[in-house]
């Protein structure tokens, strides 16, 4: 996650565990600058995806058994829980391990439909989804299966243009999707999806 992602995650997490802020502020009297703690947490979460980290905070909030007894363990625990939600690694020691992190070697990625993106840009929520060919080799072969002569014209997954749906569509995902669609570049939204008119 980026620095902004980290700030967003921290607010999200502290809304569930307000004691975190109090605990951090108290460390000052123990000779530890709260900003140093935040820096350490940010480093710990650098390779964690924002959405996965928020899901992990939710899991801790819902289940006391997952919540560590000490506040200093919150960030490492979130990182560990988030790993379970993260896309599986595609390579281990340089060897392909079978799974594409985005499609799980299925070749298709489930995304919000362009119709939904268009509606969202007008402030309307339309719950339509669409399977898009993945950017991986399996996805490439799917494209050829769909259009042998012009596989390049088959829509394929690009995180700049499509928003993947990893799990059930929760109210939170809906809100995030609406925000994502709103900030999507005009040109991307209209040129790229003109074929769906
Ligand atoms: Zn894939």
py3Dmol code that shows the C-alpha trace and the ligand (Angstrom):
import py3Dmol

protein = """\
ATOM      1  CA  UNK A   1       0.000   0.000   0.000  1.00  0.00           C
ATOM      2  CA  UNK A   2       1.050   3.556  -0.574  1.00  0.00           C
ATOM      3  CA  UNK A   3       1.441   6.183   2.144  1.00  0.00           C
ATOM      4  CA  UNK A   4      -2.073   7.484   1.428  1.00  0.00           C
ATOM      5  CA  UNK A   5      -3.406   3.923   1.575  1.00  0.00           C
ATOM      6  CA  UNK A   6      -1.732   3.517   4.930  1.00  0.00           C
ATOM      7  CA  UNK A   7      -3.343   6.698   6.261  1.00  0.00           C
ATOM      8  CA  UNK A   8      -6.699   5.485   4.991  1.00  0.00           C
ATOM      9  CA  UNK A   9      -6.201   2.091   6.590  1.00  0.00           C
ATOM     10  CA  UNK A  10      -5.118   3.644   9.889  1.00  0.00           C
ATOM     11  CA  UNK A  11      -8.278   5.806  10.117  1.00  0.00           C
ATOM     12  CA  UNK A  12     -10.358   2.780   9.226  1.00  0.00           C
ATOM     13  CA  UNK A  13      -8.643   0.647  11.841  1.00  0.00           C
ATOM     14  CA  UNK A  14      -8.708   3.331  14.553  1.00  0.00           C
ATOM     15  CA  UNK A  15     -12.458   3.760  14.003  1.00  0.00           C
ATOM     16  CA  UNK A  16     -12.791   0.134  15.064  1.00  0.00           C
ATOM     17  CA  UNK A  17     -10.150   0.283  17.773  1.00  0.00           C
ATOM     18  CA  UNK A  18     -10.158   3.851  19.132  1.00  0.00           C
ATOM     19  CA  UNK A  19      -7.837   2.729  21.929  1.00  0.00           C
ATOM     20  CA  UNK A  20      -5.041   2.526  19.352  1.00  0.00           C
ATOM     21  CA  UNK A  21      -4.738   6.305  19.201  1.00  0.00           C
ATOM     22  CA  UNK A  22      -4.776   6.663  22.993  1.00  0.00           C
ATOM     23  CA  UNK A  23      -2.175   3.937  23.322  1.00  0.00           C
ATOM     24  CA  UNK A  24       0.027   5.588  20.695  1.00  0.00           C
ATOM     25  CA  UNK A  25      -0.201   8.999  22.324  1.00  0.00           C
ATOM     26  CA  UNK A  26       0.750   7.457  25.676  1.00  0.00           C
ATOM     27  CA  UNK A  27       4.002   6.022  24.310  1.00  0.00           C
ATOM     28  CA  UNK A  28       5.361   9.565  24.184  1.00  0.00           C
ATOM     29  CA  UNK A  29       5.829   9.486  27.964  1.00  0.00           C
ATOM     30  CA  UNK A  30       7.706   6.179  27.577  1.00  0.00           C
ATOM     31  CA  UNK A  31      10.141   7.927  25.252  1.00  0.00           C
ATOM     32  CA  UNK A  32       8.735   6.629  21.957  1.00  0.00           C
ATOM     33  CA  UNK A  33       7.548   9.095  19.350  1.00  0.00           C
ATOM     34  CA  UNK A  34       4.100   8.011  18.067  1.00  0.00           C
ATOM     35  CA  UNK A  35       5.262   8.920  14.559  1.00  0.00           C
ATOM     36  CA  UNK A  36       7.994   6.296  14.826  1.00  0.00           C
ATOM     37  CA  UNK A  37       5.337   3.716  15.647  1.00  0.00           C
ATOM     38  CA  UNK A  38       3.298   4.830  12.644  1.00  0.00           C
ATOM     39  CA  UNK A  39       6.404   4.570  10.445  1.00  0.00           C
ATOM     40  CA  UNK A  40       7.067   1.035  11.687  1.00  0.00           C
ATOM     41  CA  UNK A  41       3.447   0.083  11.012  1.00  0.00           C
ATOM     42  CA  UNK A  42       3.570   1.581   7.567  1.00  0.00           C
ATOM     43  CA  UNK A  43       6.686  -0.450   6.747  1.00  0.00           C
ATOM     44  CA  UNK A  44       5.052  -3.603   8.111  1.00  0.00           C
ATOM     45  CA  UNK A  45       2.027  -3.066   5.856  1.00  0.00           C
ATOM     46  CA  UNK A  46       3.896  -1.920   2.774  1.00  0.00           C
ATOM     47  CA  UNK A  47       3.278  -5.160   0.906  1.00  0.00           C
ATOM     48  CA  UNK A  48      -0.302  -5.514   2.088  1.00  0.00           C
ATOM     49  CA  UNK A  49      -3.123  -4.433  -0.185  1.00  0.00           C
ATOM     50  CA  UNK A  50      -5.375  -1.708   1.256  1.00  0.00           C
ATOM     51  CA  UNK A  51      -8.547  -3.692   0.693  1.00  0.00           C
ATOM     52  CA  UNK A  52      -7.065  -6.809   2.292  1.00  0.00           C
ATOM     53  CA  UNK A  53      -5.864  -4.751   5.289  1.00  0.00           C
ATOM     54  CA  UNK A  54      -9.339  -3.274   5.797  1.00  0.00           C
ATOM     55  CA  UNK A  55     -10.870  -6.737   5.603  1.00  0.00           C
ATOM     56  CA  UNK A  56      -8.362  -7.888   8.221  1.00  0.00           C
ATOM     57  CA  UNK A  57      -9.312  -4.966  10.509  1.00  0.00           C
ATOM     58  CA  UNK A  58     -12.955  -5.953  10.082  1.00  0.00           C
ATOM     59  CA  UNK A  59     -12.144  -9.555  10.929  1.00  0.00           C
ATOM     60  CA  UNK A  60     -10.352  -8.459  14.119  1.00  0.00           C
ATOM     61  CA  UNK A  61     -13.255  -6.166  14.995  1.00  0.00           C
ATOM     62  CA  UNK A  62     -15.781  -8.980  14.523  1.00  0.00           C
ATOM     63  CA  UNK A  63     -13.808 -11.678  16.283  1.00  0.00           C
ATOM     64  CA  UNK A  64     -12.095 -10.993  19.584  1.00  0.00           C
ATOM     65  CA  UNK A  65     -10.125 -14.209  19.151  1.00  0.00           C
ATOM     66  CA  UNK A  66      -8.244 -12.569  16.287  1.00  0.00           C
ATOM     67  CA  UNK A  67      -7.532  -9.377  18.217  1.00  0.00           C
ATOM     68  CA  UNK A  68      -4.097  -9.345  19.848  1.00  0.00           C
ATOM     69  CA  UNK A  69      -3.859  -8.401  23.530  1.00  0.00           C
ATOM     70  CA  UNK A  70      -1.316  -5.688  22.858  1.00  0.00           C
ATOM     71  CA  UNK A  71      -1.773  -2.713  20.593  1.00  0.00           C
ATOM     72  CA  UNK A  72       1.796  -2.998  19.292  1.00  0.00           C
ATOM     73  CA  UNK A  73       0.741  -6.277  17.681  1.00  0.00           C
ATOM     74  CA  UNK A  74      -2.134  -4.758  15.700  1.00  0.00           C
ATOM     75  CA  UNK A  75      -0.229  -3.962  12.493  1.00  0.00           C
ATOM     76  CA  UNK A  76       1.630  -7.318  12.278  1.00  0.00           C
ATOM     77  CA  UNK A  77      -1.628  -9.150  13.005  1.00  0.00           C
ATOM     78  CA  UNK A  78      -3.449  -7.213  10.291  1.00  0.00           C
ATOM     79  CA  UNK A  79      -0.620  -8.045   7.869  1.00  0.00           C
ATOM     80  CA  UNK A  80      -0.869 -11.741   8.753  1.00  0.00           C
ATOM     81  CA  UNK A  81      -4.646 -11.928   8.461  1.00  0.00           C
ATOM     82  CA  UNK A  82      -4.587  -9.915   5.223  1.00  0.00           C
ATOM     83  CA  UNK A  83      -2.246 -12.482   3.679  1.00  0.00           C
ATOM     84  CA  UNK A  84      -5.108 -14.939   3.657  1.00  0.00           C
ATOM     85  CA  UNK A  85      -7.139 -12.626   1.444  1.00  0.00           C
ATOM     86  CA  UNK A  86      -4.252 -11.691  -0.805  1.00  0.00           C
ATOM     87  CA  UNK A  87      -3.898 -13.055  -4.291  1.00  0.00           C
ATOM     88  CA  UNK A  88      -1.699 -16.125  -4.308  1.00  0.00           C
ATOM     89  CA  UNK A  89       1.897 -15.640  -5.435  1.00  0.00           C
ATOM     90  CA  UNK A  90       2.507 -16.579  -9.019  1.00  0.00           C
ATOM     91  CA  UNK A  91       6.194 -17.317  -8.536  1.00  0.00           C
ATOM     92  CA  UNK A  92       8.187 -18.930  -5.746  1.00  0.00           C
ATOM     93  CA  UNK A  93      11.972 -18.919  -6.147  1.00  0.00           C
ATOM     94  CA  UNK A  94      11.491 -17.968  -9.765  1.00  0.00           C
ATOM     95  CA  UNK A  95       9.377 -21.045 -10.493  1.00  0.00           C
ATOM     96  CA  UNK A  96       5.826 -20.662 -11.658  1.00  0.00           C
ATOM     97  CA  UNK A  97       3.646 -22.262  -9.003  1.00  0.00           C
ATOM     98  CA  UNK A  98       0.518 -22.699 -11.124  1.00  0.00           C
ATOM     99  CA  UNK A  99      -1.755 -19.961  -9.871  1.00  0.00           C
ATOM    100  CA  UNK A 100      -2.253 -16.565 -11.467  1.00  0.00           C
ATOM    101  CA  UNK A 101      -2.952 -14.181  -8.607  1.00  0.00           C
ATOM    102  CA  UNK A 102      -5.753 -12.460 -10.474  1.00  0.00           C
ATOM    103  CA  UNK A 103      -7.731 -15.297 -12.028  1.00  0.00           C
ATOM    104  CA  UNK A 104      -6.435 -18.420 -10.255  1.00  0.00           C
ATOM    105  CA  UNK A 105      -5.626 -19.812 -13.732  1.00  0.00           C
ATOM    106  CA  UNK A 106      -9.262 -19.704 -14.704  1.00  0.00           C
ATOM    107  CA  UNK A 107      -8.429 -17.159 -17.390  1.00  0.00           C
ATOM    108  CA  UNK A 108     -11.367 -14.946 -16.461  1.00  0.00           C
ATOM    109  CA  UNK A 109     -11.606 -12.103 -13.964  1.00  0.00           C
ATOM    110  CA  UNK A 110     -14.989 -11.021 -12.644  1.00  0.00           C
ATOM    111  CA  UNK A 111     -15.421  -7.258 -12.956  1.00  0.00           C
ATOM    112  CA  UNK A 112     -18.045  -4.556 -12.683  1.00  0.00           C
ATOM    113  CA  UNK A 113     -19.782  -4.232 -16.042  1.00  0.00           C
ATOM    114  CA  UNK A 114     -19.116  -1.137 -18.203  1.00  0.00           C
ATOM    115  CA  UNK A 115     -22.850  -0.381 -17.952  1.00  0.00           C
ATOM    116  CA  UNK A 116     -22.407  -0.213 -14.192  1.00  0.00           C
ATOM    117  CA  UNK A 117     -19.382   2.050 -14.605  1.00  0.00           C
ATOM    118  CA  UNK A 118     -21.338   4.399 -16.828  1.00  0.00           C
ATOM    119  CA  UNK A 119     -24.278   4.431 -14.412  1.00  0.00           C
ATOM    120  CA  UNK A 120     -21.940   4.995 -11.470  1.00  0.00           C
ATOM    121  CA  UNK A 121     -20.480   8.036 -13.164  1.00  0.00           C
ATOM    122  CA  UNK A 122     -23.996   9.471 -13.169  1.00  0.00           C
ATOM    123  CA  UNK A 123     -24.361   8.576  -9.515  1.00  0.00           C
ATOM    124  CA  UNK A 124     -26.558   5.514 -10.071  1.00  0.00           C
ATOM    125  CA  UNK A 125     -25.799   2.082  -8.727  1.00  0.00           C
ATOM    126  CA  UNK A 126     -26.302  -0.690 -11.281  1.00  0.00           C
ATOM    127  CA  UNK A 127     -25.268  -4.126 -10.096  1.00  0.00           C
ATOM    128  CA  UNK A 128     -24.048  -5.770 -13.289  1.00  0.00           C
ATOM    129  CA  UNK A 129     -20.954  -7.893 -13.575  1.00  0.00           C
ATOM    130  CA  UNK A 130     -18.980  -9.325 -16.443  1.00  0.00           C
ATOM    131  CA  UNK A 131     -16.197 -11.878 -16.853  1.00  0.00           C
ATOM    132  CA  UNK A 132     -13.167 -10.362 -18.569  1.00  0.00           C
ATOM    133  CA  UNK A 133     -10.195 -12.302 -19.960  1.00  0.00           C
ATOM    134  CA  UNK A 134      -7.198 -12.180 -17.658  1.00  0.00           C
ATOM    135  CA  UNK A 135      -3.855 -10.591 -18.605  1.00  0.00           C
ATOM    136  CA  UNK A 136      -2.061 -13.918 -17.998  1.00  0.00           C
ATOM    137  CA  UNK A 137      -1.287 -16.737 -20.483  1.00  0.00           C
ATOM    138  CA  UNK A 138      -4.504 -18.567 -19.623  1.00  0.00           C
ATOM    139  CA  UNK A 139      -6.412 -15.336 -20.240  1.00  0.00           C
ATOM    140  CA  UNK A 140      -4.646 -14.928 -23.573  1.00  0.00           C
ATOM    141  CA  UNK A 141      -5.728 -18.387 -24.665  1.00  0.00           C
ATOM    142  CA  UNK A 142      -9.293 -17.560 -23.596  1.00  0.00           C
ATOM    143  CA  UNK A 143      -9.179 -14.523 -25.869  1.00  0.00           C
ATOM    144  CA  UNK A 144      -8.111 -16.702 -28.762  1.00  0.00           C
ATOM    145  CA  UNK A 145     -10.943 -19.077 -27.951  1.00  0.00           C
ATOM    146  CA  UNK A 146     -13.444 -16.222 -28.146  1.00  0.00           C
ATOM    147  CA  UNK A 147     -12.073 -14.536 -31.247  1.00  0.00           C
ATOM    148  CA  UNK A 148      -9.419 -16.539 -33.042  1.00  0.00           C
ATOM    149  CA  UNK A 149      -8.813 -13.976 -35.780  1.00  0.00           C
ATOM    150  CA  UNK A 150      -8.789 -10.849 -33.635  1.00  0.00           C
ATOM    151  CA  UNK A 151      -8.061 -11.858 -30.045  1.00  0.00           C
ATOM    152  CA  UNK A 152      -6.757  -8.322 -29.399  1.00  0.00           C
ATOM    153  CA  UNK A 153     -10.315  -6.981 -29.668  1.00  0.00           C
ATOM    154  CA  UNK A 154     -11.589  -9.166 -26.830  1.00  0.00           C
ATOM    155  CA  UNK A 155     -11.834  -7.153 -23.593  1.00  0.00           C
ATOM    156  CA  UNK A 156      -9.031  -8.026 -21.213  1.00  0.00           C
ATOM    157  CA  UNK A 157      -8.404  -7.183 -17.612  1.00  0.00           C
ATOM    158  CA  UNK A 158      -6.409  -4.035 -16.884  1.00  0.00           C
ATOM    159  CA  UNK A 159      -6.727  -2.602 -13.358  1.00  0.00           C
ATOM    160  CA  UNK A 160      -6.629   0.920 -14.816  1.00  0.00           C
ATOM    161  CA  UNK A 161      -9.837   0.305 -16.706  1.00  0.00           C
ATOM    162  CA  UNK A 162     -11.661  -2.471 -14.936  1.00  0.00           C
ATOM    163  CA  UNK A 163     -12.559  -3.000 -11.333  1.00  0.00           C
ATOM    164  CA  UNK A 164     -12.246  -6.596 -10.223  1.00  0.00           C
ATOM    165  CA  UNK A 165     -14.755  -8.130  -7.825  1.00  0.00           C
ATOM    166  CA  UNK A 166     -12.946 -10.485  -5.472  1.00  0.00           C
ATOM    167  CA  UNK A 167     -15.781 -11.552  -3.223  1.00  0.00           C
ATOM    168  CA  UNK A 168     -19.451 -10.928  -2.605  1.00  0.00           C
ATOM    169  CA  UNK A 169     -20.556  -7.385  -3.436  1.00  0.00           C
ATOM    170  CA  UNK A 170     -20.879  -5.791  -0.011  1.00  0.00           C
ATOM    171  CA  UNK A 171     -22.310  -2.291   0.609  1.00  0.00           C
ATOM    172  CA  UNK A 172     -18.717  -1.243   1.234  1.00  0.00           C
ATOM    173  CA  UNK A 173     -17.580  -2.587  -2.139  1.00  0.00           C
ATOM    174  CA  UNK A 174     -20.488  -0.732  -3.752  1.00  0.00           C
ATOM    175  CA  UNK A 175     -19.377   2.528  -2.165  1.00  0.00           C
ATOM    176  CA  UNK A 176     -15.744   1.951  -3.170  1.00  0.00           C
ATOM    177  CA  UNK A 177     -16.793   1.046  -6.691  1.00  0.00           C
ATOM    178  CA  UNK A 178     -18.904   4.214  -7.055  1.00  0.00           C
ATOM    179  CA  UNK A 179     -15.938   6.275  -5.894  1.00  0.00           C
ATOM    180  CA  UNK A 180     -13.552   4.418  -8.224  1.00  0.00           C
ATOM    181  CA  UNK A 181     -15.881   4.959 -11.205  1.00  0.00           C
ATOM    182  CA  UNK A 182     -16.248   8.622 -10.349  1.00  0.00           C
ATOM    183  CA  UNK A 183     -12.490   9.166 -10.452  1.00  0.00           C
ATOM    184  CA  UNK A 184     -11.896   7.043 -13.563  1.00  0.00           C
ATOM    185  CA  UNK A 185     -10.509   9.200 -16.349  1.00  0.00           C
ATOM    186  CA  UNK A 186     -13.198  10.478 -18.736  1.00  0.00           C
ATOM    187  CA  UNK A 187     -11.372   9.166 -21.772  1.00  0.00           C
ATOM    188  CA  UNK A 188     -10.880   5.704 -20.328  1.00  0.00           C
ATOM    189  CA  UNK A 189     -14.530   5.480 -19.396  1.00  0.00           C
ATOM    190  CA  UNK A 190     -15.864   6.557 -22.760  1.00  0.00           C
ATOM    191  CA  UNK A 191     -13.340   5.492 -25.364  1.00  0.00           C
ATOM    192  CA  UNK A 192     -12.509   2.137 -23.876  1.00  0.00           C
ATOM    193  CA  UNK A 193     -16.098   1.146 -23.264  1.00  0.00           C
ATOM    194  CA  UNK A 194     -17.626   2.578 -26.426  1.00  0.00           C
ATOM    195  CA  UNK A 195     -17.838  -0.943 -27.814  1.00  0.00           C
ATOM    196  CA  UNK A 196     -20.482  -1.739 -25.201  1.00  0.00           C
ATOM    197  CA  UNK A 197     -22.855   0.990 -26.382  1.00  0.00           C
TER     198      UNK A 197
END
"""
ligand_1 = """\
1
ZN
Zn -4.835 -14.863 -14.879
"""
view = py3Dmol.view(width=600, height=400)
view.addModel(protein, "pdb")
view.setStyle({"model": 0}, {"cartoon": {"style": "trace"}})
view.addModel(ligand_1, "xyz")
view.setStyle({"model": 1}, {"stick": {}})
view.zoomTo()
view.show()
